[in-house]
Amino acid sequence: MRNVFEVMKKIIKWIENHNNLLNLFLTIAAFVVGYLLLKETQIANYTTRETLRFQRESDSANFTYQKKKIQL
């Protein structure tokens, strides 16, 4: 048990000595997570926009939409 406390003390000392490095790592990690969330939101918005567009087309001009679909 004493060894565990010594290791914990060493880890805490290392973190105190490398605080700037740790802050840099956490900052980079936060930016990466933010970027990934932004991309996911943009993809979701695009998918929703496309789904709504297809629904509008099929609701307002169902026959024309089916005709285009058959021609393609």
Biopython code that builds the backbone (N, CA, C, O; Angstrom):
import numpy as np
from Bio.PDB.StructureBuilder import StructureBuilder

atoms = [
    (1, "MET", "N", (0.834, -1.199, 0.000)),
    (1, "MET", "CA", (0.000, 0.000, 0.000)),
    (1, "MET", "C", (0.873, 1.255, 0.000)),
    (1, "MET", "O", (0.520, 2.269, -0.601)),
    (2, "ARG", "N", (1.987, 1.173, 0.665)),
    (2, "ARG", "CA", (2.878, 2.326, 0.727)),
    (2, "ARG", "C", (3.426, 2.654, -0.664)),
    (2, "ARG", "O", (3.580, 3.823, -1.020)),
    (3, "ASN", "N", (3.713, 1.621, -1.437)),
    (3, "ASN", "CA", (4.232, 1.830, -2.794)),
    (3, "ASN", "C", (3.210, 2.554, -3.669)),
    (3, "ASN", "O", (3.570, 3.394, -4.493)),
    (4, "VAL", "N", (1.934, 2.220, -3.482)),
    (4, "VAL", "CA", (0.880, 2.876, -4.265)),
    (4, "VAL", "C", (0.870, 4.369, -3.975)),
    (4, "VAL", "O", (0.773, 5.186, -4.891)),
    (5, "PHE", "N", (0.972, 4.723, -2.694)),
    (5, "PHE", "CA", (0.988, 6.148, -2.324)),
    (5, "PHE", "C", (2.219, 6.852, -2.881)),
    (5, "PHE", "O", (2.140, 8.003, -3.310)),
    (6, "GLU", "N", (3.354, 6.161, -2.874)),
    (6, "GLU", "CA", (4.563, 6.769, -3.434)),
    (6, "GLU", "C", (4.412, 7.005, -4.939)),
    (6, "GLU", "O", (4.813, 8.048, -5.455)),
    (7, "VAL", "N", (3.837, 6.037, -5.626)),
    (7, "VAL", "CA", (3.621, 6.201, -7.060)),
    (7, "VAL", "C", (2.647, 7.350, -7.314)),
    (7, "VAL", "O", (2.856, 8.156, -8.221)),
    (8, "MET", "N", (1.583, 7.425, -6.513)),
    (8, "MET", "CA", (0.621, 8.522, -6.665)),
    (8, "MET", "C", (1.291, 9.872, -6.424)),
    (8, "MET", "O", (1.029, 10.836, -7.144)),
    (9, "LYS", "N", (2.155, 9.942, -5.413)),
    (9, "LYS", "CA", (2.874, 11.190, -5.151)),
    (9, "LYS", "C", (3.761, 11.569, -6.334)),
    (9, "LYS", "O", (3.846, 12.739, -6.707)),
    (10, "LYS", "N", (4.428, 10.557, -6.927)),
    (10, "LYS", "CA", (5.290, 10.832, -8.083)),
    (10, "LYS", "C", (4.461, 11.325, -9.275)),
    (10, "LYS", "O", (4.865, 12.237, -9.998)),
    (11, "ILE", "N", (3.306, 10.707, -9.458)),
    (11, "ILE", "CA", (2.443, 11.134, -10.565)),
    (11, "ILE", "C", (1.983, 12.574, -10.349)),
    (11, "ILE", "O", (2.002, 13.382, -11.277)),
    (12, "ILE", "N", (1.574, 12.888, -9.130)),
    (12, "ILE", "CA", (1.141, 14.261, -8.821)),
    (12, "ILE", "C", (2.288, 15.245, -9.030)),
    (12, "ILE", "O", (2.084, 16.327, -9.580)),
    (13, "LYS", "N", (3.485, 14.878, -8.597)),
    (13, "LYS", "CA", (4.650, 15.745, -8.810)),
    (13, "LYS", "C", (4.901, 15.951, -10.301)),
    (13, "LYS", "O", (5.186, 17.066, -10.736)),
    (14, "TRP", "N", (4.794, 14.864, -11.091)),
    (14, "TRP", "CA", (5.033, 14.969, -12.526)),
    (14, "TRP", "C", (4.014, 15.903, -13.159)),
    (14, "TRP", "O", (4.360, 16.728, -14.005)),
    (15, "ILE", "N", (2.741, 15.770, -12.744)),
    (15, "ILE", "CA", (1.699, 16.636, -13.288)),
    (15, "ILE", "C", (1.968, 18.094, -12.920)),
    (15, "ILE", "O", (1.791, 18.986, -13.750)),
    (16, "GLU", "N", (2.396, 18.339, -11.683)),
    (16, "GLU", "CA", (2.714, 19.710, -11.269)),
    (16, "GLU", "C", (3.878, 20.265, -12.079)),
    (16, "GLU", "O", (3.873, 21.437, -12.456)),
    (17, "ASN", "N", (4.881, 19.423, -12.349)),
    (17, "ASN", "CA", (6.045, 19.887, -13.106)),
    (17, "ASN", "C", (5.740, 20.073, -14.589)),
    (17, "ASN", "O", (6.368, 20.899, -15.252)),
    (18, "HIS", "N", (4.795, 19.322, -15.105)),
    (18, "HIS", "CA", (4.468, 19.391, -16.530)),
    (18, "HIS", "C", (3.073, 19.959, -16.744)),
    (18, "HIS", "O", (2.347, 19.514, -17.634)),
    (19, "ASN", "N", (2.706, 20.912, -15.955)),
    (19, "ASN", "CA", (1.353, 21.472, -16.018)),
    (19, "ASN", "C", (1.069, 22.106, -17.374)),
    (19, "ASN", "O", (-0.026, 21.958, -17.916)),
    (20, "ASN", "N", (2.059, 22.815, -17.923)),
    (20, "ASN", "CA", (1.853, 23.457, -19.232)),
    (20, "ASN", "C", (1.629, 22.418, -20.323)),
    (20, "ASN", "O", (0.786, 22.602, -21.201)),
    (21, "LEU", "N", (2.378, 21.338, -20.264)),
    (21, "LEU", "CA", (2.218, 20.262, -21.245)),
    (21, "LEU", "C", (0.827, 19.632, -21.132)),
    (21, "LEU", "O", (0.179, 19.348, -22.139)),
    (22, "LEU", "N", (0.389, 19.423, -19.911)),
    (22, "LEU", "CA", (-0.932, 18.840, -19.687)),
    (22, "LEU", "C", (-2.028, 19.780, -20.187)),
    (22, "LEU", "O", (-2.990, 19.340, -20.817)),
    (23, "ASN", "N", (-1.879, 21.069, -19.905)),
    (23, "ASN", "CA", (-2.864, 22.041, -20.397)),
    (23, "ASN", "C", (-2.893, 22.073, -21.920)),
    (23, "ASN", "O", (-3.963, 22.175, -22.520)),
    (24, "LEU", "N", (-1.729, 21.988, -22.544)),
    (24, "LEU", "CA", (-1.666, 21.971, -24.007)),
    (24, "LEU", "C", (-2.399, 20.747, -24.558)),
    (24, "LEU", "O", (-3.180, 20.853, -25.503)),
    (25, "PHE", "N", (-2.138, 19.594, -23.958)),
    (25, "PHE", "CA", (-2.801, 18.368, -24.406)),
    (25, "PHE", "C", (-4.315, 18.477, -24.245)),
    (25, "PHE", "O", (-5.059, 18.107, -25.154)),
    (26, "LEU", "N", (-4.778, 18.977, -23.105)),
    (26, "LEU", "CA", (-6.219, 19.098, -22.871)),
    (26, "LEU", "C", (-6.851, 20.108, -23.835)),
    (26, "LEU", "O", (-7.974, 19.906, -24.297)),
    (27, "THR", "N", (-6.139, 21.179, -24.134)),
    (27, "THR", "CA", (-6.647, 22.171, -25.076)),
    (27, "THR", "C", (-6.796, 21.564, -26.475)),
    (27, "THR", "O", (-7.815, 21.753, -27.139)),
    (28, "ILE", "N", (-5.775, 20.842, -26.906)),
    (28, "ILE", "CA", (-5.840, 20.199, -28.221)),
    (28, "ILE", "C", (-6.975, 19.179, -28.256)),
    (28, "ILE", "O", (-7.710, 19.101, -29.240)),
    (29, "ALA", "N", (-7.118, 18.400, -27.190)),
    (29, "ALA", "CA", (-8.195, 17.409, -27.125)),
    (29, "ALA", "C", (-9.565, 18.092, -27.191)),
    (29, "ALA", "O", (-10.475, 17.593, -27.852)),
    (30, "ALA", "N", (-9.711, 19.226, -26.511)),
    (30, "ALA", "CA", (-10.984, 19.946, -26.534)),
    (30, "ALA", "C", (-11.295, 20.454, -27.947)),
    (30, "ALA", "O", (-12.440, 20.376, -28.394)),
    (31, "PHE", "N", (-10.286, 20.971, -28.647)),
    (31, "PHE", "CA", (-10.505, 21.438, -30.013)),
    (31, "PHE", "C", (-10.876, 20.289, -30.941)),
    (31, "PHE", "O", (-11.746, 20.442, -31.798)),
    (32, "VAL", "N", (-10.230, 19.148, -30.780)),
    (32, "VAL", "CA", (-10.540, 17.990, -31.627)),
    (32, "VAL", "C", (-11.976, 17.531, -31.391)),
    (32, "VAL", "O", (-12.712, 17.268, -32.342)),
    (33, "VAL", "N", (-12.369, 17.436, -30.130)),
    (33, "VAL", "CA", (-13.746, 17.022, -29.812)),
    (33, "VAL", "C", (-14.741, 18.043, -30.358)),
    (33, "VAL", "O", (-15.763, 17.661, -30.929)),
    (34, "GLY", "N", (-14.461, 19.318, -30.194)),
    (34, "GLY", "CA", (-15.340, 20.358, -30.729)),
    (34, "GLY", "C", (-15.463, 20.276, -32.237)),
    (34, "GLY", "O", (-16.556, 20.417, -32.786)),
    (35, "TYR", "N", (-14.343, 20.049, -32.909)),
    (35, "TYR", "CA", (-14.365, 19.934, -34.369)),
    (35, "TYR", "C", (-15.202, 18.737, -34.813)),
    (35, "TYR", "O", (-15.994, 18.840, -35.750)),
    (36, "LEU", "N", (-15.023, 17.605, -34.141)),
    (36, "LEU", "CA", (-15.786, 16.407, -34.506)),
    (36, "LEU", "C", (-17.278, 16.616, -34.266)),
    (36, "LEU", "O", (-18.103, 16.182, -35.069)),
    (37, "LEU", "N", (-17.627, 17.278, -33.167)),
    (37, "LEU", "CA", (-19.045, 17.555, -32.907)),
    (37, "LEU", "C", (-19.613, 18.499, -33.964)),
    (37, "LEU", "O", (-20.750, 18.328, -34.404)),
    (38, "LEU", "N", (-18.828, 19.488, -34.371)),
    (38, "LEU", "CA", (-19.275, 20.417, -35.407)),
    (38, "LEU", "C", (-19.519, 19.683, -36.721)),
    (38, "LEU", "O", (-20.535, 19.910, -37.378)),
    (39, "LYS", "N", (-18.599, 18.806, -37.108)),
    (39, "LYS", "CA", (-18.762, 18.050, -38.347)),
    (39, "LYS", "C", (-19.995, 17.152, -38.263)),
    (39, "LYS", "O", (-20.748, 17.040, -39.231)),
    (40, "GLU", "N", (-20.202, 16.518, -37.120)),
    (40, "GLU", "CA", (-21.367, 15.649, -36.946)),
    (40, "GLU", "C", (-22.650, 16.456, -37.065)),
    (40, "GLU", "O", (-23.621, 15.993, -37.664)),
    (41, "THR", "N", (-22.665, 17.657, -36.500)),
    (41, "THR", "CA", (-23.846, 18.518, -36.589)),
    (41, "THR", "C", (-24.100, 18.941, -38.029)),
    (41, "THR", "O", (-25.244, 18.960, -38.483)),
    (42, "GLN", "N", (-23.032, 19.279, -38.746)),
    (42, "GLN", "CA", (-23.197, 19.681, -40.142)),
    (42, "GLN", "C", (-23.734, 18.538, -40.982)),
    (42, "GLN", "O", (-24.589, 18.749, -41.843)),
    (43, "ILE", "N", (-23.241, 17.322, -40.741)),
    (43, "ILE", "CA", (-23.734, 16.163, -41.487)),
    (43, "ILE", "C", (-25.207, 15.925, -41.163)),
    (43, "ILE", "O", (-26.011, 15.650, -42.054)),
    (44, "ALA", "N", (-25.554, 16.035, -39.872)),
    (44, "ALA", "CA", (-26.950, 15.830, -39.477)),
    (44, "ALA", "C", (-27.849, 16.895, -40.095)),
    (44, "ALA", "O", (-28.947, 16.585, -40.558)),
    (45, "ASN", "N", (-27.396, 18.146, -40.107)),
    (45, "ASN", "CA", (-28.193, 19.216, -40.706)),
    (45, "ASN", "C", (-28.375, 18.989, -42.201)),
    (45, "ASN", "O", (-29.464, 19.198, -42.734)),
    (46, "TYR", "N", (-27.312, 18.560, -42.881)),
    (46, "TYR", "CA", (-27.407, 18.299, -44.313)),
    (46, "TYR", "C", (-28.398, 17.172, -44.587)),
    (46, "TYR", "O", (-29.229, 17.271, -45.490)),
    (47, "THR", "N", (-28.306, 16.102, -43.801)),
    (47, "THR", "CA", (-29.219, 14.964, -43.983)),
    (47, "THR", "C", (-30.654, 15.394, -43.754)),
    (47, "THR", "O", (-31.543, 15.025, -44.522)),
    (48, "THR", "N", (-30.893, 16.173, -42.703)),
    (48, "THR", "CA", (-32.249, 16.647, -42.415)),
    (48, "THR", "C", (-32.751, 17.538, -43.539)),
    (48, "THR", "O", (-33.903, 17.426, -43.956)),
    (49, "ARG", "N", (-31.887, 18.429, -44.034)),
    (49, "ARG", "CA", (-32.274, 19.340, -45.112)),
    (49, "ARG", "C", (-32.637, 18.552, -46.374)),
    (49, "ARG", "O", (-33.635, 18.849, -47.031)),
    (50, "GLU", "N", (-31.825, 17.554, -46.705)),
    (50, "GLU", "CA", (-32.110, 16.736, -47.886)),
    (50, "GLU", "C", (-33.404, 15.943, -47.703)),
    (50, "GLU", "O", (-34.191, 15.817, -48.641)),
    (51, "THR", "N", (-33.625, 15.416, -46.519)),
    (51, "THR", "CA", (-34.858, 14.662, -46.259)),
    (51, "THR", "C", (-36.068, 15.556, -46.410)),
    (51, "THR", "O", (-37.061, 15.161, -47.021)),
    (52, "LEU", "N", (-35.997, 16.766, -45.857)),
    (52, "LEU", "CA", (-37.117, 17.697, -45.977)),
    (52, "LEU", "C", (-37.345, 18.098, -47.432)),
    (52, "LEU", "O", (-38.486, 18.260, -47.865)),
    (53, "ARG", "N", (-36.260, 18.257, -48.181)),
    (53, "ARG", "CA", (-36.392, 18.619, -49.597)),
    (53, "ARG", "C", (-37.115, 17.510, -50.356)),
    (53, "ARG", "O", (-38.015, 17.779, -51.152)),
    (54, "PHE", "N", (-36.724, 16.282, -50.110)),
    (54, "PHE", "CA", (-37.390, 15.173, -50.791)),
    (54, "PHE", "C", (-38.856, 15.072, -50.388)),
    (54, "PHE", "O", (-39.709, 14.765, -51.220)),
    (55, "GLN", "N", (-39.153, 15.329, -49.112)),
    (55, "GLN", "CA", (-40.549, 15.288, -48.669)),
    (55, "GLN", "C", (-41.363, 16.378, -49.352)),
    (55, "GLN", "O", (-42.496, 16.145, -49.774)),
    (56, "ARG", "N", (-40.776, 17.585, -49.459)),
    (56, "ARG", "CA", (-41.489, 18.685, -50.136)),
    (56, "ARG", "C", (-41.770, 18.328, -51.588)),
    (56, "ARG", "O", (-42.878, 18.522, -52.086)),
    (57, "GLU", "N", (-40.751, 17.803, -52.258)),
    (57, "GLU", "CA", (-40.939, 17.439, -53.660)),
    (57, "GLU", "C", (-42.029, 16.388, -53.813)),
    (57, "GLU", "O", (-42.868, 16.478, -54.709)),
    (58, "SER", "N", (-42.012, 15.411, -52.951)),
    (58, "SER", "CA", (-42.995, 14.336, -53.103)),
    (58, "SER", "C", (-44.385, 14.806, -52.701)),
    (58, "SER", "O", (-45.381, 14.337, -53.251)),
    (59, "ASP", "N", (-44.461, 15.739, -51.734)),
    (59, "ASP", "CA", (-45.781, 16.233, -51.326)),
    (59, "ASP", "C", (-46.365, 17.188, -52.361)),
    (59, "ASP", "O", (-47.544, 17.085, -52.701)),
    (60, "SER", "N", (-45.554, 18.114, -52.863)),
    (60, "SER", "CA", (-46.098, 19.151, -53.745)),
    (60, "SER", "C", (-46.272, 18.661, -55.177)),
    (60, "SER", "O", (-47.227, 19.041, -55.855)),
    (61, "ALA", "N", (-45.367, 17.834, -55.630)),
    (61, "ALA", "CA", (-45.462, 17.379, -57.018)),
    (61, "ALA", "C", (-45.116, 15.899, -57.082)),
    (61, "ALA", "O", (-44.093, 15.508, -57.644)),
    (62, "ASN", "N", (-45.963, 15.104, -56.511)),
    (62, "ASN", "CA", (-45.673, 13.684, -56.405)),
    (62, "ASN", "C", (-45.539, 13.045, -57.783)),
    (62, "ASN", "O", (-44.641, 12.235, -58.013)),
    (63, "PHE", "N", (-46.412, 13.402, -58.675)),
    (63, "PHE", "CA", (-46.378, 12.805, -60.012)),
    (63, "PHE", "C", (-45.085, 13.185, -60.742)),
    (63, "PHE", "O", (-44.432, 12.339, -61.353)),
    (64, "THR", "N", (-44.729, 14.473, -60.669)),
    (64, "THR", "CA", (-43.515, 14.943, -61.332)),
    (64, "THR", "C", (-42.289, 14.275, -60.723)),
    (64, "THR", "O", (-41.365, 13.878, -61.432)),
    (65, "TYR", "N", (-42.296, 14.159, -59.411)),
    (65, "TYR", "CA", (-41.174, 13.529, -58.727)),
    (65, "TYR", "C", (-41.037, 12.064, -59.156)),
    (65, "TYR", "O", (-39.930, 11.595, -59.425)),
    (66, "GLN", "N", (-42.143, 11.356, -59.220)),
    (66, "GLN", "CA", (-42.109, 9.954, -59.646)),
    (66, "GLN", "C", (-41.635, 9.852, -61.097)),
    (66, "GLN", "O", (-40.889, 8.939, -61.451)),
    (67, "LYS", "N", (-42.074, 10.793, -61.928)),
    (67, "LYS", "CA", (-41.685, 10.797, -63.336)),
    (67, "LYS", "C", (-40.167, 10.988, -63.463)),
    (67, "LYS", "O", (-39.509, 10.292, -64.237)),
    (68, "LYS", "N", (-39.611, 11.958, -62.680)),
    (68, "LYS", "CA", (-38.162, 12.180, -62.696)),
    (68, "LYS", "C", (-37.428, 10.933, -62.228)),
    (68, "LYS", "O", (-36.409, 10.542, -62.799)),
    (69, "LYS", "N", (-37.952, 10.327, -61.197)),
    (69, "LYS", "CA", (-37.320, 9.155, -60.621)),
    (69, "LYS", "C", (-37.293, 8.009, -61.642)),
    (69, "LYS", "O", (-36.296, 7.295, -61.746)),
    (70, "ILE", "N", (-38.376, 7.837, -62.386)),
    (70, "ILE", "CA", (-38.441, 6.778, -63.391)),
    (70, "ILE", "C", (-37.464, 7.071, -64.529)),
    (70, "ILE", "O", (-36.818, 6.156, -65.041)),
    (71, "GLN", "N", (-37.353, 8.340, -64.927)),
    (71, "GLN", "CA", (-36.446, 8.697, -66.013)),
    (71, "GLN", "C", (-34.996, 8.471, -65.632)),
    (71, "GLN", "O", (-34.185, 8.094, -66.477)),
    (72, "LEU", "N", (-34.661, 8.695, -64.375)),
    (72, "LEU", "CA", (-33.286, 8.486, -63.927)),
    (72, "LEU", "C", (-33.022, 7.003, -63.861)),
    (72, "LEU", "O", (-31.920, 6.587, -63.505)),
]
sb = StructureBuilder()
sb.init_structure("model")
sb.init_model(0)
sb.init_chain("A")
sb.init_seg("    ")
for serial, (resi, resn, name, xyz) in enumerate(atoms, 1):
    if name == "N":
        sb.init_residue(resn, " ", resi, " ")
    sb.init_atom(name, np.array(xyz, "f"), 0.0, 1.0, " ", f" {name:<3s}", serial, name[0])
structure = sb.get_structure()
